[in-house]
Amino acid sequence: MASFPQIHPGKKLRVPLVENNRTTGGAFQIWRGEEIVYQGSNYGTVVPDPAPDIWRPIGLVQQREEDFAIFLYTPTDAVPGEYELRLATTMGSRSGRFIIA
């Protein structure tokens, strides 16, 4: 079983991203299993203050040519489980998995 970043609801985590061929239908989607739980039309580069109580990716980072990550704010009412963030970027579609504890 793969090891995914784990976080409690209402916190921020770093999600490593890998290239994929999934379309998002928007800037980003949050999936839990086969269900879309949230879809956003944009994501930001400026860290909000105070932290938002919604799914909000922020600060896409490319550390090396093929090493991407993004920070993700999670809502306080997020249901525990395994999730996938699907993100449309200018470098193509990316996704990352994480767990809400």
MMTF fields as JSON, N, C-alpha, C and O atoms, coordinates in Angstrom:
{
  "mmtfVersion": "1.0.0",
  "mmtfProducer": "UNKNOWN",
  "numBonds": 403,
  "numAtoms": 404,
  "numGroups": 101,
  "numChains": 1,
  "numModels": 1,
  "chainsPerModel": [1],
  "groupsPerChain": [101],
  "chainIdList": ["A"],
  "bondAtomList": [4, 2, 8, 6, 12, 10, 16, 14, 20, 18, 24, 22, 28, 26, 32, 30, 36, 34, 40, 38, 44, 42, 48, 46, 52, 50, 56, 54, 60, 58, 64, 62, 68, 66, 72, 70, 76, 74, 80, 78, 84, 82, 88, 86, 92, 90, 96, 94, 100, 98, 104, 102, 108, 106, 112, 110, 116, 114, 120, 118, 124, 122, 128, 126, 132, 130, 136, 134, 140, 138, 144, 142, 148, 146, 152, 150, 156, 154, 160, 158, 164, 162, 168, 166, 172, 170, 176, 174, 180, 178, 184, 182, 188, 186, 192, 190, 196, 194, 200, 198, 204, 202, 208, 206, 212, 210, 216, 214, 220, 218, 224, 222, 228, 226, 232, 230, 236, 234, 240, 238, 244, 242, 248, 246, 252, 250, 256, 254, 260, 258, 264, 262, 268, 266, 272, 270, 276, 274, 280, 278, 284, 282, 288, 286, 292, 290, 296, 294, 300, 298, 304, 302, 308, 306, 312, 310, 316, 314, 320, 318, 324, 322, 328, 326, 332, 330, 336, 334, 340, 338, 344, 342, 348, 346, 352, 350, 356, 354, 360, 358, 364, 362, 368, 366, 372, 370, 376, 374, 380, 378, 384, 382, 388, 386, 392, 390, 396, 394, 400, 398],
  "bondOrderList": [1, 1, 1, 1, 1, 1, 1, 1, 1, 1, 1, 1, 1, 1, 1, 1, 1, 1, 1, 1, 1, 1, 1, 1, 1, 1, 1, 1, 1, 1, 1, 1, 1, 1, 1, 1, 1, 1, 1, 1, 1, 1, 1, 1, 1, 1, 1, 1, 1, 1, 1, 1, 1, 1, 1, 1, 1, 1, 1, 1, 1, 1, 1, 1, 1, 1, 1, 1, 1, 1, 1, 1, 1, 1, 1, 1, 1, 1, 1, 1, 1, 1, 1, 1, 1, 1, 1, 1, 1, 1, 1, 1, 1, 1, 1, 1, 1, 1, 1, 1],
  "groupList": [{"groupName": "MET", "atomNameList": ["N", "CA", "C", "O"], "elementList": ["N", "C", "C", "O"], "formalChargeList": [0, 0, 0, 0], "bondAtomList": [1, 0, 2, 1, 3, 2], "bondOrderList": [1, 1, 2], "singleLetterCode": "M", "chemCompType": "L-PEPTIDE LINKING"}, {"groupName": "ALA", "atomNameList": ["N", "CA", "C", "O"], "elementList": ["N", "C", "C", "O"], "formalChargeList": [0, 0, 0, 0], "bondAtomList": [1, 0, 2, 1, 3, 2], "bondOrderList": [1, 1, 2], "singleLetterCode": "A", "chemCompType": "L-PEPTIDE LINKING"}, {"groupName": "SER", "atomNameList": ["N", "CA", "C", "O"], "elementList": ["N", "C", "C", "O"], "formalChargeList": [0, 0, 0, 0], "bondAtomList": [1, 0, 2, 1, 3, 2], "bondOrderList": [1, 1, 2], "singleLetterCode": "S", "chemCompType": "L-PEPTIDE LINKING"}, {"groupName": "PHE", "atomNameList": ["N", "CA", "C", "O"], "elementList": ["N", "C", "C", "O"], "formalChargeList": [0, 0, 0, 0], "bondAtomList": [1, 0, 2, 1, 3, 2], "bondOrderList": [1, 1, 2], "singleLetterCode": "F", "chemCompType": "L-PEPTIDE LINKING"}, {"groupName": "PRO", "atomNameList": ["N", "CA", "C", "O"], "elementList": ["N", "C", "C", "O"], "formalChargeList": [0, 0, 0, 0], "bondAtomList": [1, 0, 2, 1, 3, 2], "bondOrderList": [1, 1, 2], "singleLetterCode": "P", "chemCompType": "L-PEPTIDE LINKING"}, {"groupName": "GLN", "atomNameList": ["N", "CA", "C", "O"], "elementList": ["N", "C", "C", "O"], "formalChargeList": [0, 0, 0, 0], "bondAtomList": [1, 0, 2, 1, 3, 2], "bondOrderList": [1, 1, 2], "singleLetterCode": "Q", "chemCompType": "L-PEPTIDE LINKING"}, {"groupName": "ILE", "atomNameList": ["N", "CA", "C", "O"], "elementList": ["N", "C", "C", "O"], "formalChargeList": [0, 0, 0, 0], "bondAtomList": [1, 0, 2, 1, 3, 2], "bondOrderList": [1, 1, 2], "singleLetterCode": "I", "chemCompType": "L-PEPTIDE LINKING"}, {"groupName": "HIS", "atomNameList": ["N", "CA", "C", "O"], "elementList": ["N", "C", "C", "O"], "formalChargeList": [0, 0, 0, 0], "bondAtomList": [1, 0, 2, 1, 3, 2], "bondOrderList": [1, 1, 2], "singleLetterCode": "H", "chemCompType": "L-PEPTIDE LINKING"}, {"groupName": "GLY", "atomNameList": ["N", "CA", "C", "O"], "elementList": ["N", "C", "C", "O"], "formalChargeList": [0, 0, 0, 0], "bondAtomList": [1, 0, 2, 1, 3, 2], "bondOrderList": [1, 1, 2], "singleLetterCode": "G", "chemCompType": "PEPTIDE LINKING"}, {"groupName": "LYS", "atomNameList": ["N", "CA", "C", "O"], "elementList": ["N", "C", "C", "O"], "formalChargeList": [0, 0, 0, 0], "bondAtomList": [1, 0, 2, 1, 3, 2], "bondOrderList": [1, 1, 2], "singleLetterCode": "K", "chemCompType": "L-PEPTIDE LINKING"}, {"groupName": "LEU", "atomNameList": ["N", "CA", "C", "O"], "elementList": ["N", "C", "C", "O"], "formalChargeList": [0, 0, 0, 0], "bondAtomList": [1, 0, 2, 1, 3, 2], "bondOrderList": [1, 1, 2], "singleLetterCode": "L", "chemCompType": "L-PEPTIDE LINKING"}, {"groupName": "ARG", "atomNameList": ["N", "CA", "C", "O"], "elementList": ["N", "C", "C", "O"], "formalChargeList": [0, 0, 0, 0], "bondAtomList": [1, 0, 2, 1, 3, 2], "bondOrderList": [1, 1, 2], "singleLetterCode": "R", "chemCompType": "L-PEPTIDE LINKING"}, {"groupName": "VAL", "atomNameList": ["N", "CA", "C", "O"], "elementList": ["N", "C", "C", "O"], "formalChargeList": [0, 0, 0, 0], "bondAtomList": [1, 0, 2, 1, 3, 2], "bondOrderList": [1, 1, 2], "singleLetterCode": "V", "chemCompType": "L-PEPTIDE LINKING"}, {"groupName": "GLU", "atomNameList": ["N", "CA", "C", "O"], "elementList": ["N", "C", "C", "O"], "formalChargeList": [0, 0, 0, 0], "bondAtomList": [1, 0, 2, 1, 3, 2], "bondOrderList": [1, 1, 2], "singleLetterCode": "E", "chemCompType": "L-PEPTIDE LINKING"}, {"groupName": "ASN", "atomNameList": ["N", "CA", "C", "O"], "elementList": ["N", "C", "C", "O"], "formalChargeList": [0, 0, 0, 0], "bondAtomList": [1, 0, 2, 1, 3, 2], "bondOrderList": [1, 1, 2], "singleLetterCode": "N", "chemCompType": "L-PEPTIDE LINKING"}, {"groupName": "THR", "atomNameList": ["N", "CA", "C", "O"], "elementList": ["N", "C", "C", "O"], "formalChargeList": [0, 0, 0, 0], "bondAtomList": [1, 0, 2, 1, 3, 2], "bondOrderList": [1, 1, 2], "singleLetterCode": "T", "chemCompType": "L-PEPTIDE LINKING"}, {"groupName": "TRP", "atomNameList": ["N", "CA", "C", "O"], "elementList": ["N", "C", "C", "O"], "formalChargeList": [0, 0, 0, 0], "bondAtomList": [1, 0, 2, 1, 3, 2], "bondOrderList": [1, 1, 2], "singleLetterCode": "W", "chemCompType": "L-PEPTIDE LINKING"}, {"groupName": "TYR", "atomNameList": ["N", "CA", "C", "O"], "elementList": ["N", "C", "C", "O"], "formalChargeList": [0, 0, 0, 0], "bondAtomList": [1, 0, 2, 1, 3, 2], "bondOrderList": [1, 1, 2], "singleLetterCode": "Y", "chemCompType": "L-PEPTIDE LINKING"}, {"groupName": "ASP", "atomNameList": ["N", "CA", "C", "O"], "elementList": ["N", "C", "C", "O"], "formalChargeList": [0, 0, 0, 0], "bondAtomList": [1, 0, 2, 1, 3, 2], "bondOrderList": [1, 1, 2], "singleLetterCode": "D", "chemCompType": "L-PEPTIDE LINKING"}],
  "groupTypeList": [0, 1, 2, 3, 4, 5, 6, 7, 4, 8, 9, 9, 10, 11, 12, 4, 10, 12, 13, 14, 14, 11, 15, 15, 8, 8, 1, 3, 5, 6, 16, 11, 8, 13, 13, 6, 12, 17, 5, 8, 2, 14, 17, 8, 15, 12, 12, 4, 18, 4, 1, 4, 18, 6, 16, 11, 4, 6, 8, 10, 12, 5, 5, 11, 13, 13, 18, 3, 1, 6, 3, 10, 17, 15, 4, 15, 18, 1, 12, 4, 8, 13, 17, 13, 10, 11, 10, 1, 15, 15, 0, 8, 2, 11, 2, 8, 11, 3, 6, 6, 1],
  "groupIdList": [1, 2, 3, 4, 5, 6, 7, 8, 9, 10, 11, 12, 13, 14, 15, 16, 17, 18, 19, 20, 21, 22, 23, 24, 25, 26, 27, 28, 29, 30, 31, 32, 33, 34, 35, 36, 37, 38, 39, 40, 41, 42, 43, 44, 45, 46, 47, 48, 49, 50, 51, 52, 53, 54, 55, 56, 57, 58, 59, 60, 61, 62, 63, 64, 65, 66, 67, 68, 69, 70, 71, 72, 73, 74, 75, 76, 77, 78, 79, 80, 81, 82, 83, 84, 85, 86, 87, 88, 89, 90, 91, 92, 93, 94, 95, 96, 97, 98, 99, 100, 101],
  "secStructList": [7, 7, 7, 7, 7, 3, 3, 7, 6, 6, 7, 3, 3, 3, 3, 3, 3, 3, 3, 7, 7, 7, 7, 7, 1, 1, 1, 3, 3, 3, 3, 3, 6, 6, 3, 3, 3, 3, 3, 3, 1, 7, 7, 5, 1, 1, 7, 7, 1, 1, 7, 7, 1, 1, 7, 3, 3, 3, 3, 3, 3, 3, 3, 3, 6, 6, 3, 3, 3, 3, 3, 3, 3, 7, 7, 6, 6, 7, 7, 1, 3, 3, 3, 3, 3, 3, 3, 3, 3, 6, 6, 3, 3, 3, 3, 3, 3, 3, 3, 3, 7],
  "xCoordList": [0.839, 0.0, 0.891, 1.867, 0.547, 1.331, 1.133, 0.109, 2.122, 2.054, 1.698, 2.414, 0.586, 0.131, 0.214, 0.13, 0.379, 0.368, -0.963, -2.013, -0.902, -2.087, -2.266, -1.291, -3.511, -3.808, -5.167, -5.992, -5.389, -6.699, -7.506, -6.92, -8.844, -9.672, -9.327, -8.982, -9.427, -9.185, -7.722, -7.391, -6.848, -5.409, -4.911, -5.674, -3.624, -2.986, -1.932, -1.196, -1.851, -0.819, -0.175, -0.737, 1.015, 1.746, 1.415, 1.608, 0.911, 0.523, 1.485, 1.493, 2.302, 3.142, 2.242, 1.234, 2.605, 1.794, 2.536, 3.747, 1.798, 2.351, 1.551, 0.387, 2.174, 1.501, 0.443, 0.648, -0.694, -1.739, -2.457, -2.145, -3.407, -4.143, -5.624, -6.472, -5.932, -7.32, -7.692, -6.924, -8.863, -9.336, -10.087, -10.664, -10.078, -10.708, -12.015, -12.83, -12.252, -13.468, -13.432, -14.455, -12.303, -12.1, -10.647, -9.834, -10.306, -8.914, -8.504, -7.387, -9.427, -9.095, -10.355, -11.444, -10.175, -11.242, -10.675, -9.502, -11.528, -11.209, -12.113, -13.337, -11.498, -12.233, -12.074, -11.013, -13.118, -13.073, -13.686, -14.898, -12.826, -13.295, -13.703, -12.917, -14.922, -15.434, -16.32, -17.019, -16.302, -17.182, -16.389, -15.394, -16.846, -16.273, -16.896, -18.118, -16.063, -16.593, -16.458, -17.128, -15.598, -15.444, -14.784, -13.886, -15.246, -14.617, -14.437, -15.383, -13.236, -12.95, -12.559, -12.025, -12.834, -12.534, -11.143, -10.652, -10.497, -9.132, -8.43, -9.06, -7.14, -6.35, -5.317, -5.001, -4.794, -4.007, -2.532, -2.037, -1.848, -0.423, -0.139, 0.959, -1.123, -0.962, -1.64, -2.801, -0.914, -1.46, -2.506, -2.195, -3.75, -4.796, -4.644, -4.137, -5.092, -5.08, -6.372, -6.554, -7.266, -7.099, -7.238, -7.671, -6.861, -6.958, -8.428, -9.308, -8.689, -10.073, -10.594, -9.816, -11.907, -12.525, -13.177, -14.307, -12.445, -12.879, -11.666, -10.538, -11.908, -10.795, -10.143, -10.812, -8.857, -8.19, -6.718, -5.91, -6.357, -4.933, -4.272, -4.878, -3.03, -2.311, -0.818, -0.26, -0.177, 1.28, 1.879, 2.684, 1.508, 2.108, 3.621, 4.099, 4.359, 5.816, 6.429, 6.027, 7.398, 8.172, 9.592, 10.326, 9.987, 11.312, 12.38, 13.508, 12.029, 12.896, 12.017, 10.807, 12.589, 11.821, 10.539, 9.496, 10.588, 9.406, 8.92, 8.217, 9.279, 8.908, 8.005, 8.481, 6.703, 5.728, 5.019, 4.858, 4.599, 3.802, 2.959, 3.251, 1.914, 1.067, 0.577, 0.414, 0.345, -0.256, -1.768, -2.304, -2.454, -3.901, -4.498, -4.18, -5.364, -6.158, -7.353, -7.943, -7.709, -8.834, -9.911, -9.589, -11.191, -12.259, -12.376, -11.99, -12.911, -13.063, -14.081, -14.057, -14.983, -15.995, -15.634, -16.504, -14.37, -13.944, -14.132, -13.774, -14.688, -14.933, -13.626, -12.923, -13.285, -12.063, -12.079, -13.129, -10.916, -10.795, -9.662, -8.934, -9.523, -8.49, -9.065, -10.171, -8.301, -8.731, -7.699, -6.55, -8.152, -7.254, -7.536, -8.685, -6.479, -6.555, -6.17, -5.081, -7.051, -6.75, -6.639, -7.532, -5.546, -5.209, -4.852, -4.043, -5.449, -5.076, -4.041, -4.285, -2.893, -1.832, -1.382, -1.768, -0.576, -0.031, 0.971, 1.334, 1.421, 2.351, 1.625, 2.268, 0.295, -0.485, -1.238, -1.143, -1.982, -2.781, -1.887, -0.972, -2.158, -1.404, -2.395, -3.515, -1.98, -2.835, -1.971, -0.8, -2.566, -1.887, -2.906, -4.028, -2.505, -3.393, -2.981, -1.814, -3.977, -3.743, -4.871, -5.89, -4.666, -5.632, -6.064, -5.237, -7.384, -7.928, -8.165, -8.915, -7.523, -7.595, -8.828, -9.064],
  "yCoordList": [-1.177, 0.0, 1.25, 1.326, 2.208, 3.44, 4.293, 4.207, 5.105, 6.016, 7.403, 7.959, 7.968, 9.281, 10.257, 9.844, 11.554, 12.55, 12.468, 12.223, 12.672, 12.557, 13.839, 14.423, 14.267, 15.534, 15.419, 14.586, 16.26, 16.359, 17.455, 18.381, 17.366, 18.407, 19.799, 19.961, 20.796, 22.171, 22.581, 23.67, 21.73, 22.01, 22.131, 21.935, 22.455, 22.588, 21.499, 21.224, 20.879, 19.886, 20.101, 20.764, 19.531, 19.567, 18.278, 17.182, 18.422, 17.267, 17.138, 17.998, 16.072, 15.826, 15.503, 14.813, 16.0, 15.825, 15.007, 15.144, 14.161, 13.388, 13.708, 14.101, 13.541, 13.784, 12.71, 11.545, 13.114, 12.143, 12.625, 13.692, 11.852, 12.24, 12.462, 12.361, 12.762, 12.986, 14.449, 15.357, 14.662, 16.029, 16.444, 15.604, 17.729, 18.2, 18.929, 18.986, 19.484, 20.247, 21.588, 22.266, 21.964, 23.214, 23.289, 22.498, 24.222, 24.339, 23.165, 22.66, 22.725, 21.583, 20.87, 21.443, 19.613, 18.807, 18.035, 17.659, 17.802, 16.925, 15.709, 15.832, 14.538, 13.274, 12.452, 12.463, 11.751, 10.746, 9.488, 9.399, 8.52, 7.334, 7.734, 8.344, 7.396, 7.711, 8.95, 9.208, 9.715, 10.865, 12.172, 12.284, 13.158, 14.498, 15.16, 15.279, 15.591, 16.267, 17.782, 18.509, 18.268, 19.713, 19.987, 19.26, 21.056, 21.489, 22.996, 23.725, 23.465, 24.89, 25.418, 24.691, 26.7, 27.311, 27.924, 28.268, 28.065, 28.602, 28.219, 27.771, 28.4, 28.201, 29.31, 29.911, 29.579, 30.784, 30.575, 29.454, 31.71, 31.711, 32.455, 32.351, 33.209, 33.985, 33.244, 32.846, 33.066, 32.376, 33.274, 34.399, 32.782, 33.61, 33.71, 32.795, 34.835, 35.033, 35.743, 36.901, 35.096, 33.781, 32.643, 32.848, 31.455, 30.277, 30.02, 30.156, 29.654, 29.405, 28.093, 27.18, 27.999, 26.758, 26.034, 25.554, 25.967, 25.252, 24.519, 24.746, 23.631, 23.016, 24.126, 24.763, 24.373, 25.46, 25.136, 25.232, 24.749, 24.568, 25.936, 26.888, 26.007, 27.284, 27.032, 26.114, 27.815, 27.788, 26.59, 25.873, 26.35, 25.263, 25.466, 26.545, 24.426, 24.508, 23.443, 22.28, 23.837, 22.889, 22.919, 23.882, 21.847, 21.82, 21.355, 21.848, 20.422, 19.95, 19.779, 19.996, 19.401, 19.329, 18.51, 18.927, 17.379, 16.52, 16.38, 15.422, 17.309, 17.23, 18.408, 19.522, 18.152, 19.191, 18.897, 17.739, 19.957, 19.823, 21.082, 22.116, 20.979, 22.135, 22.008, 20.899, 23.141, 23.12, 23.102, 23.712, 22.406, 22.284, 22.557, 21.879, 23.554, 23.797, 22.86, 22.641, 22.311, 21.385, 21.978, 22.655, 21.733, 22.28, 21.525, 20.36, 22.204, 21.577, 20.448, 19.592, 20.429, 19.377, 18.25, 17.473, 18.161, 17.096, 15.727, 15.527, 14.807, 13.445, 12.655, 12.725, 11.906, 11.093, 10.117, 9.584, 9.891, 8.953, 9.333, 10.295, 8.554, 8.804, 9.67, 9.428, 10.687, 11.654, 11.764, 11.344, 12.35, 12.685, 14.119, 14.497, 14.904, 16.251, 16.154, 15.679, 16.601, 16.658, 18.121, 18.919, 18.463, 19.857, 20.072, 19.33, 21.084, 21.474, 22.583, 23.601, 22.386, 23.393, 23.719, 23.04, 24.747, 25.08, 24.025, 23.977, 23.17, 22.089, 20.766, 19.72, 20.792, 19.575, 19.19, 19.858, 18.109, 17.63, 16.95, 16.205, 17.209, 16.625, 16.144, 16.647, 15.166, 14.733, 14.276, 13.937, 14.273, 13.817, 13.248, 13.743, 12.208, 11.568, 11.949, 12.222, 11.959, 12.278, 11.677, 11.235, 11.672, 11.08, 12.122, 12.823, 12.21, 12.992, 12.017, 11.052, 12.27, 11.339, 11.637, 10.965],
  "zCoordList": [0.0, 0.0, 0.0, 0.746, -0.831, -0.921, 0.324, 1.002, 0.604, 1.735, 1.216, 0.383, 1.708, 1.274, 2.442, 3.599, 2.152, 3.219, 3.978, 3.384, 5.279, 6.114, 6.931, 7.401, 7.093, 7.776, 8.452, 8.076, 9.45, 10.09, 9.393, 8.833, 9.416, 8.781, 9.314, 10.484, 8.439, 8.822, 8.838, 9.307, 8.336, 8.321, 6.885, 5.939, 6.726, 5.42, 5.279, 6.227, 4.11, 3.867, 2.514, 1.642, 2.343, 1.075, 0.338, 0.863, -0.893, -1.698, -2.875, -3.755, -2.908, -4.092, -5.283, -5.134, -6.457, -7.663, -8.703, -8.873, -9.392, -10.502, -11.755, -11.675, -12.9, -14.169, -14.388, -14.049, -14.958, -15.306, -16.553, -17.082, -17.018, -18.216, -17.9, -18.787, -16.641, -16.242, -16.486, -16.167, -17.048, -17.224, -15.967, -15.277, -15.671, -14.45, -14.666, -13.744, -15.828, -16.04, -15.305, -15.21, -14.803, -14.075, -13.683, -14.162, -12.823, -12.399, -11.519, -11.631, -10.626, -9.782, -9.303, -9.269, -8.938, -8.354, -7.178, -7.171, -6.179, -5.064, -5.198, -5.253, -5.249, -5.375, -4.101, -3.475, -3.725, -2.651, -3.249, -3.443, -3.536, -4.262, -5.67, -6.394, -6.063, -7.397, -7.397, -8.377, -6.319, -6.174, -6.131, -5.416, -6.908, -6.813, -5.594, -5.508, -4.649, -3.468, -3.566, -2.832, -4.465, -4.629, -5.971, -6.396, -6.638, -7.88, -7.824, -7.527, -8.108, -8.066, -9.425, -10.263, -9.637, -10.927, -10.97, -12.045, -9.801, -9.807, -8.513, -7.556, -8.501, -7.291, -7.249, -8.275, -6.069, -5.919, -5.678, -5.555, -5.617, -5.313, -4.021, -3.474, -3.524, -2.299, -1.145, -1.249, -0.062, 1.102, 1.764, 2.156, 1.894, 2.487, 4.002, 4.652, 4.548, 5.994, 6.368, 5.994, 7.087, 7.715, 6.696, 5.562, 7.131, 6.266, 5.905, 6.754, 4.66, 4.255, 4.829, 5.103, 5.009, 5.487, 4.309, 4.404, 3.206, 2.005, 1.449, 1.888, 0.471, -0.255, -1.062, -1.876, -0.861, -1.573, -1.811, -0.887, -3.051, -3.371, -3.521, -4.011, -3.092, -3.131, -3.341, -2.739, -4.166, -4.272, -4.972, -4.378, -6.225, -7.007, -7.07, -7.421, -6.73, -6.666, -7.562, -7.515, -8.373, -9.161, -8.621, -8.842, -7.902, -7.3, -8.281, -8.26, -9.122, -10.205, -11.424, -11.347, -12.532, -13.78, -13.642, -14.145, -12.985, -12.862, -11.416, -11.098, -10.546, -9.139, -8.782, -8.563, -8.727, -8.446, -7.123, -6.738, -6.435, -5.219, -5.07, -5.671, -4.266, -3.971, -2.539, -2.028, -1.892, -0.565, -0.727, -1.652, 0.167, 0.093, 1.463, 2.44, 1.522, 2.727, 2.694, 1.636, 3.832, 3.915, 4.818, 5.794, 4.505, 5.341, 6.671, 6.773, 7.678, 8.999, 8.99, 9.875, 8.0, 7.946, 6.958, 6.567, 6.56, 5.632, 6.287, 7.447, 5.538, 6.011, 5.944, 4.936, 6.993, 6.942, 5.764, 5.404, 5.176, 4.072, 3.144, 3.385, 2.067, 1.066, -0.039, -0.522, -0.437, -1.439, -2.55, -2.411, -3.668, -4.761, -5.195, -5.427, -5.301, -5.858, -7.321, -7.645, -8.213, -9.642, -10.026, -9.741, -10.669, -10.903, -12.362, -12.918, -12.99, -14.354, -14.238, -13.591, -14.862, -14.818, -16.235, -17.186, -16.373, -17.689, -18.146, -19.321, -17.205, -17.546, -17.748, -17.837, -17.822, -18.008, -16.747, -15.717, -16.845, -15.715, -14.687, -15.04, -13.422, -12.309, -11.262, -11.182, -10.456, -9.358, -8.191, -8.358, -7.02, -5.814, -4.851, -4.745, -4.154, -3.18, -1.767, -1.488, -0.879, 0.523, 1.352, 0.82, 2.667, 3.585, 4.606, 5.189, 4.814, 5.919, 7.058, 6.911, 8.195, 9.342, 10.189, 11.194]
}
